[in-house]
Amino acid sequence: MPKTIAAQIVEQLIAAGVKRVHGVVGDSLNSITDEIRQHKELEWIHYRHEEAAAFAAGAEAQLTGQLAVCAGSCGPGNMHLINGLYDAHRSMAPVLAIAAQIPSTEIGTSYFQETRPEALFRECSHYCETIASARQMPRVLQTAMQHAIGLGGVAVIALSGDVATQTVESNGLEHPLLVSRPAIRPSDKELHKLADLINTAEKVTLLCGRGCAGAHDELIAFGEKIFSPMVHALRGKEFVEYDNPFDVGMTGLIGFSSGYHAMERSDLVIMLGTDFPYKDWFPSKAKIVQVDIRAERLGRRCAISLGLVGDVKDTLYCLLPLLKQRTDRSFLDKCITHYHNSRESLENHAIGKADATPIHPEYLTHIINELADPDAIFTADVGEPTVWAARYLRMKKGQRLLGSFNHGSMASAMPQAIGAQLTHPGRQVISLSGDGGFSMLMGDILTIVQYNLPVKIVVFNNSSLGFVAMEMKVAGLPPYGTDLKNPDFARMAEAIGIKGIRVENPANVRTALQKAFEHDGPVLIDAVVNPSVLVMPPKIEFSQAKGFGMYALKQVFNGNGKEVWDTLTSNFLD
């Protein structure tokens, strides 16, 4: 029987394996949401803000590798999706966004809530088209889904509410979503060239990113063959760090000194599946080779000696037989020793703050790491929560770590935790939320209440935009506009039906987290943490030291010596 566009959209989503649509209802979406209501295989998840819905869809897509869907009503409704969609697109998360439009007869008349979705979403999608007629179905929807899943990223379809009720004349072109996973590797000639570079180099370091997902066995075999230390980028942490005797930590501003050391002291660095963007952290003298499945990424961050297009797993599998077995592991051993010393220093620093009030965020994260389930899913807000996650979460096989690591958006952790918990209802999901990020999309804690999702939200409450304040100090400026006047988040949680725990004394941290993690339901832990903690980079530039000195001098002259003293005692005089 003939179907409306709305009915066909819903049926095609179900056929593609979509389980839920994240969004906020609106009249321009009525025909689609009503079709969802009539299909038990597809669930509508109602949010308080469309941005949270898009973040949640992105988290679902990253965790499953399958198509996730979000939707917004016309004008402001779908515009709210854009930040979460930017994040999903830059994370290569396959997300389809349905952007409803004003009545088709009114387009072009500056009608109420009129926008141009096909222009708005063009920069954060692989595909963005308007369905203006039933004759475009099912091809436009199929093409959109194929772009999202095939290229990894966002696709957007826009349609007016009245168009969604039109009847589709023919299903002759309808077919299932085609999920192809081809083997992609460099040519034999290119592989031999890379093998020659490796076989003749003395000190080889690997820089491993998200593209190493699924290639853990090949990475370990690679390390055993050439005795190479492995540095991971932040998005590679969850795929590289666990059960890896060659891992020497992260590099970059929030990384380890050992990661920077292993890169700087090598004569050949091989980038595997990473688009690591910070040019100042690349080695000053070593040759650099890059292997990436996206050709357009080759050489855009640094000068490379060789660039190869290939999937990391397939490339390493074909490369391994061409490599000579090394016998000298002195460089590797030095890098591992450096890493162990760095790791020990960080852990001792965290444990050493066990009786320091206010709570040091390093210690809090250290205890979270100890108590979390072996298959826990962590989400982290940008800024300080990302720093502590990078340094103090020691990933286990099966654990996941999500954040806005490419887009760098505030407020991602809690909505990503919602998407993660909906996708994996039986797993522990822990949101490491900054007080600034949490309060930015705080309304969607009500979504957690509404669906009774057992998310554990740890709020790092330092009453400040801490990372921004630190950046100001390093630039020689006194922090300005970074203070936050926060409520008692735990009491707020209790008022809306969530178990709230406020912890101010480090002696109570372990007990508070144990109670939270054991509770069968959502919990908000309001942890009052030290606002004076500095995020120390693994290498200190003269300009940074000079800037911090200028900040301290200005504050003393302005009568704010206590702030300087608190910063010094929290970071340098323990």
N, C-alpha and C positions, 0 to 999 in steps of 0.2 A: 504493500500500500504506500501511496505517496507520503513523504515525511516533511516536516518543516525543517528549516536550517537548524533551529535550536535542537530538535530531536536528533538530527543526524550528527551534530557536534557531540552531543552527549554519548551517543552510541559509538561513535568513532573513538572517543576518549576511553571508554570502557574497553573496546577492542584493543586499544594500544596498551592496556594494563594500568591505566591511571586509576588510583584508588580514592582520591579526594581532590577537591578544588578549594583553594585557600582564597578568601576574599571577604568583601563587604557587599551586602545586597543593595540593590537600587532598582528603580523602575525600568531603566533601560536594559537591565539584566533579567527581568522577570520571566521571560519565556525560557531562558536557559536554566535559571534556578528552579523553575517549576518542573522542567524535565528531570533535573537531578533529583528532585523530591520523589519522583515516580520510579526511580531506579535504585534498588538496594545496593547494587554493586559500586555505586559512586556516592561519596559523602561530601556535603558542603560543610566546610569549616568556617565558622563565622568569627571574624576578628573585629577589634575596635578601631584598627587603623590599617589601611591597605599596605603601607610600608612593611608592617609586621608580617602580613600575609605573603608578600613577595620574599622576604627573608626566610620565612618558614618553608616556602616552596623550594627555594634555593638549597636549603639544608637537606630537604628530602631528596632532591636530585643528586646532591653530592654524596649522600650516604648510600643510595641505591644504584646510581648510574643510570636510572630509568627516568622517563619523562615525568615531570611534575608540573602542576598547573595552578595558576593564580588568576584572579579576575577582579576587575573594577568597573563600576558603573561609569556613565559618561562624564566627561570634563574632569572636575577635581577628583572624582573617585579613582579613575585609572591613572591620573597624574601622580597620585600618592604612591603608586607602585614603583615609580621610576628608580628610586634609590636602591631598593632591594633588587630590582632587575639589573641595574648596573653591576651590583655585587655578584649576582648569579652569572652574568655574562663574562665578567673578568675572571670568575672562578671556573669557567667552562662547564657550568651546571646546566643540563638540558631542561629548560623551563619554557613552557608555553604560557603566554599571557593573553587573556581575552579582554580587550579594551572596548567596552561598549561605547556607542556613539549616540548623539542626539538624533531625533527623527530625520530620516533621510531627506524629506522634503524641505527641511530647514537649514541644511548644510550650506554654508556660504552666505548666511544672512546675519551673522553676529548674534545668533540665537542664544538664549539662556544656556549657560554651561558649555558653549561651543568651543572645542579645541581641535587640533589636528593630530590625532594619535600617530598617523603614519609619519609625521615629521618629528614628533616628540620622542618616539622610541627608536628612531632610525640609528642613533649612535650607540645604543646599548642592545643591539640585536643583530643576528645574522639575516633575519627576514622580517619584514613588517609590511603587511598589506591589508587593504580594506576589502571586505566582502560586501559588494554593493548589489549583488543579484544572486538569486538562487542558482543561476546557470554557472556560477563559479564554484559551486560545491559538487563533489567533495574535494576537488583538486587543491583549492587554496589551503584548506585545513591540513590536508595530507602533506602538502609541500612545506607548510610551516612546521609541522611535527618532524618531518624528515630533516629539515635544517637544524632544529634544536638537538635532535639525537645524533645526527650524522656529523655535525661540525662541533658540537659541544658548546652550548650557550643558549641564548634566548631567541625565541621567535614570537612574534606578536601578530594576532589577527584583530582587526577592528570591525565592528558591525553595529548598525543601528538596531534599536529594539524592534522597529517595524519590519526591517529586513529579515530579522531572525525568525519571524513568523511566516515568511514566504515558503511555498512548497517547492521542494527539490524535484525537478522533472525526471532526472535519470541518475541511477547509481552505477551506471556502466563503467565508470572509471574508478570506482571505490576498490581499494585493496588494503591489506593489513600494513601497519607500520613496518618498514624494512629496517631491521637492526643488523647492520653488517659490521663485522670486526675483522678487517683484512690484516694480514701480516705485512707490516711496513718496515723495511730495513734498507740500509745503504747498499749500493752495488758492491760486487766483489772487489772491484778496483779500489773503491773508497775504503772498504774494510781493511784491505791490505795496507793502504797508506796509513790508516790509523794504527794498525798493528805495528808497523815500522816505527812510528813515532813513540809508541809505548815501549817497544823492545829496546830502543836506544836511549830512552830517558833514564835518568838516575833516580829522580824523586817525583813520583806521580801522585797527585791528590785528586780525588773525585769530589765534585760539588753536585749533590743530589737533590732533586726537587720532586714535585708532585708527580711528574712523569715516571717516577720509579715505582708507582703503585703497581702491585702485582708482579714485581721483578725482584723480590727480596732474595730468592734462592740464587738467581743469576748474579746479583750484586755480591753476595757472600762468596760465590765461586770466583768472581772477578777479583775480589780482595785477596783471596787465598792464592791466586795465580800470580799477582803482581805486587802483593804486600803494599797496597795503597790505603792510606787513611781516607776516611769518608767524612766529609763535611756536609751537613744538610742545611738546606734553606728551610724557612719556617714551614712552608706548605709540604715539604718532604719529611718533616719530623715524624708524622704518624706512620709513614711507610718505610723509613730507613732506620730509625733509632733502635727499635726493639731487637733483642737477640742478635746484636751486631757487634762482634769483637773489633771491628775496624772503625766504628763510629767515633769521631773526635769532637762532636758538638756542632753547634751552629756558628755561623759567621754573621757579620753585620752589626749594626748599632746595638741590637739587643742580644747578641750572641755571646760566645765564649772567646776568651783570648786564645784558646787552643785551636778553635776553628780558623781564626785569622792567621795564627802561626803556621798551620798546616798548608794554607793557601800561599802565604807569602814566601815560605821556605822551599816550595816545590819548583821544579823546572818545567813541569807539564801539569796543567790543570784540565780535567775533562768535565765539562758541564753535562750532566745527564738529566734531561727532562726538567730543566729549570730555566725560568726567565728572570733570574735574580737581578733586580733593577739597580742596585746601588754601586755605581762605578768606582767609588772611592774604596771599596772593599775588595776589589779584584787585585791580584798580585801585580807588583810593579815590573817584574822581569820575566816571569814564566810564560811559555807558550800556552795558548788556550785553545782547546778543541770543544766544540759544542755539538751535542746530539739532541735533536728535538723533532717531534712529530710535525711541528708547524714550521714550514720553510721560512715564513716571513719573520720568525723570531731569531734566525741565525745572524749573529754579529751585531744585533742592535743595541747591546749593552756594553760591549767592549770589542777591541780588535781581536779577531780570532785567526788562528793559523789554518784551521780546517773546520768546516761546517758540514754536518751530515744530517740528512732527513731520515728519521727512523723512530720506531717505537723502542723504548729502552730495553724491554724484555727481549724482543726479537733481535735487536742489534747485538746485545751482549751474548745471546745464545750463539749467533753466527761468528762473533769476534773471538770468543774464548779459545777455539782450537788453533787460532793463528798466533797465539801469544806464547812466549817462552816462560817457563816456570822460573821465577826468581828465587834466589837463595839468600840474598842480602835483605834483611828486614830492619836494618838499623834506623832508617828514616821513619818507618812506621812505628817502631818501638819508641822513638823520641817523641813522636806526635801523641802516641797513646799515653805516655808518661805525663806529658804536658796536659792532656785532657783530664787524666785522673787527678792531677794536682788542682786544676781549675774546678773540677767537679767537687773535690773535697773541700776546697775553699768556699764554694757556694753553699754546700750543705752545712759546713761548720758555721757559716755566717747565719744561715737560717735557724739552726738549732741554738746558736748562741743568743738568739733573740727570744728564746722561749719564756723568759721572765721579764721582758722589756715592755713597759706600758707607755703609750698605746701599742696595740698588737702590730708587729711588723708583718707586712704582707708576704715577705719571703717565708716566714715561719708558717703563716696560715696556709699558703699553697703547698708547702712541704707536708703538712699534716693531711691536706686534701689528697695529695698524691698517695700517701700511705694507706688511707682508708677507702679510696675509691675501688669499685669493683674491677675485676680484670678485663671486663669488656665495656667499661664505662665510656660514654660519649661526652666529651667536654666541648663547651662553646665558650669563647672568650671575647670580651669587648676589646676594642682597640685601646691603645695607651698602656697603662701599667698592668692591667690584667693579662694582656698578651705577653708582656715581658715576663711576668712571673710564671705564666704557663709555659713559655719557651724554655725557661731556665730550671723550673722545679717540677714540672710534670715529666716523669720518666716513662715514656710510652711503652705499653705492653702490647703484644700481639693481640689484635682484636679491638683495642681501644681506638677511638677516633678523636680528632681535634679539629673543630671548625671555628672560623672567625672571618672577619672581613679583612683578610690578609693581603689582598691585592687592591681592593677598592678603598680600604681604610676608613670605613664608615663607623661612626658612633652608633650605639644602640642595637647592634646586631645580635648580641649573645642570647638575650632572653627569647626573641622570636625564633632564632635558629634552634634553640632548645625545644620550643614548641613543635617545630617541624620534625626534629629528631625524635621526640617522644611519641608523636603520632605515628611515625614510621616504624619505630621500634618500641612498642608499648611495654615489653617485658624487660627492657634494659635500663640501667641507671643513667640518667642524663643530668649533668651538672653544669650550670651556667655560672661562669666566672664573670660577674657583672661589675663594671665600675659604677659608682653612684651617679655620675653624669650620664653615662649610657643607659643605665636602668631607668632613670627618671625621664629620659627623653621619650621613650615609648612605654612608659609605666602603665598606661591604660590597658595594655594587653596582658597584664597579670590577671585581668578578669577573664580572658580567654582560657587561661590555665585553670581558673576556678570553674568556669562553665563546663569544661570537659574533664574536670578532675584529673588533670595530668600530673603524675608524681614527679615533676621536675624539681630539682633542688637548686635554688637560686642563692648563690653566695654573693652578697653585695660588699665589695671592697669600699667601705664608707670612710673616706678621708676628707669629706666636706670640701673637695677641691677637684678641679680638672687637673689632676696631678701631673700627667705627662706634659701638658701644655705649660704648667707652672715651671717644671724642670727645664723645658726648652727656653723659657724666658731667663731663668737663672744662668744657664750656659751662655746665653747671648749678652749677659751682663745687665739684664733688666730685672727690676723687682716685679714679682708676679702681680698682674693687674687683670681684673675681670674673671678670675679663675675660682673665686670662693663660691661655695654652695651652702645655702642654709637648708639642711636636710631635716626631714621629720624622723621620728623613730620608725624606721621601715618595718621593724618586727611588729610593733603595735598596729601599724597600718595594715599589715598582712592579716593579723588576727581579726581586724574589723571587717575584712571582706571575705573571711572564711578560709584563710590559709594559715597553717601553723607557722608562727613567727618566733624566731629565737634571736635575741640580741646578745652579743658577746663583746665585752670590753676588756676583759682581763685575759692575757695569754694563757693563764693557768686553766681557763675554762674552754679553750679552743677545741681540744680533742673531744671532750665530753659533748660539747655542743654539736660538733659535726657527726659524732656517732649517733646522737639522738635524731639528727636530721636525716641521715642516710638510712636509718632503720625505720623511719616513719613511713607508713603505707599511704602516701599521698603527697601533695605538693608542700614544700617548705621554703621559707625565706629566712636565710641566716644573715642578719645585719651585723657585720663584723666591723667594728670601729678600728681602723688601721692608722698607722703613723703617716701624717701628711708630709713629713719632712724627708722621707726616704728619696734618695736620688737613684736613678737608673744609670749605673756607671757603664759606659761602653768598654769593649775589650781593648781598645787603644785610645789614648787620650791625646788629642791634638793640642798644640800650644794655644790656639785660639779659644778652645773650650776652657782650658785652665785659666787663661787670662779673663775670659768672660765671667767665669764664676767668681774670680777675685774681685772684679769690678762690681758685681752684684753684692757681694758681702760688704765691700767698702761703702757703697751707696746706702745699704740698709743700716749700717752702724751710724753713719752720719745723719740719717733720717730718724734715728731713735728707735730702730727696729732690731736692736742687737739680739734680742731673745730669739727671733726667727733664725738668725744666722747661727746662734749657739745651738739651737735645736737641730738644725741641718748638720752642723759639724759633729755633734755628739751622736746623731743617728747613723752617720755614715763613715766617719773617720776616726772617732775616738773610743770605739768599743774594744 
